[in-house]
Amino acid sequence: MGGRRYRAGRMIWEEFDRPGAVRAFRAVSPAALGAEHWLDLECFDEGVRLRHTIAGEAVGEYEAVWREQIEPTHALFGSSARPGSHQ
């Protein structure tokens, strides 16, 4: 799409700067999926952990899309959901 916007299926994501994150994206379309996700690194003596965090809310038809399609896929990779995010 150009710039810092990316299409993923029916969604359009925009990359943005989030303090402490390696990369961060927010859903700009559809409006019913108000979500952000980001990657950050945690360094410790044994190495580095890459963490993927998702925060947001799905409403209307996207509640089912989140619950049945998006959340199970992300759970396979150990993504964490922040308090207040749709689970």
C-alpha positions in Angstrom: 0.0 0.0 0.0 3.0 2.3 0.5 4.1 4.4 3.3 3.7 2.7 6.6 0.4 0.9 5.7 0.0 -2.8 5.0 -3.0 -4.8 3.9 -3.6 -8.2 5.6 -6.8 -9.8 4.3 -9.7 -7.5 5.2 -7.6 -5.4 7.5 -5.3 -2.4 6.9 -2.5 -1.9 9.5 -0.4 1.2 10.0 3.0 1.1 11.5 3.6 3.7 14.2 6.3 4.5 16.7 5.7 3.1 20.2 8.4 3.7 22.9 10.2 0.5 23.8 8.8 -1.4 20.8 10.9 -2.8 18.0 7.9 -2.5 15.7 4.3 -1.5 16.3 1.1 -1.5 14.2 -2.5 -0.3 14.7 -5.6 -1.4 12.7 -6.9 1.5 10.7 -9.6 -0.6 8.9 -12.1 -1.9 9.7 -13.3 0.5 12.3 -14.9 -2.4 14.3 -11.4 -3.8 15.1 -9.7 -1.2 17.2 -6.4 -3.0 17.9 -2.7 -2.4 18.3 0.0 -5.0 18.3 3.7 -4.6 18.9 7.0 -6.5 19.3 9.5 -5.8 22.0 12.7 -7.4 23.2 13.5 -8.4 26.8 17.2 -9.1 27.4 18.4 -11.3 30.3 21.5 -13.3 31.1 20.5 -16.4 29.0 19.6 -14.4 25.9 16.8 -12.3 24.4 13.0 -12.9 24.4 10.9 -11.5 21.6 7.4 -10.6 23.0 4.3 -10.0 20.8 1.6 -8.0 22.6 -2.0 -7.3 21.4 -4.3 -4.7 22.9 -7.7 -3.6 21.6 -11.3 -4.3 21.2 -13.4 -6.1 18.5 -17.1 -5.1 18.2 -20.0 -6.3 16.1 -19.2 -9.0 13.5 -15.5 -8.7 14.4 -16.1 -10.1 17.9 -16.6 -13.6 16.3 -13.8 -13.0 13.8 -11.4 -12.3 16.7 -12.6 -15.1 18.9 -12.7 -17.8 16.1 -9.9 -16.8 13.7 -7.4 -14.2 15.0 -7.0 -15.1 18.7 -6.4 -18.9 18.2 -3.7 -18.2 15.7 -1.9 -15.7 17.9 -2.2 -18.0 20.9 -0.2 -20.6 19.0 2.7 -18.3 19.1 2.3 -17.3 22.8 1.2 -13.7 22.2 0.1 -11.9 25.3 -3.1 -9.8 25.7 -3.0 -6.8 27.9 -5.7 -6.1 30.5 -8.7 -4.5 28.9 -8.1 -6.1 25.5 -10.7 -8.3 23.9 -10.1 -11.9 24.7 
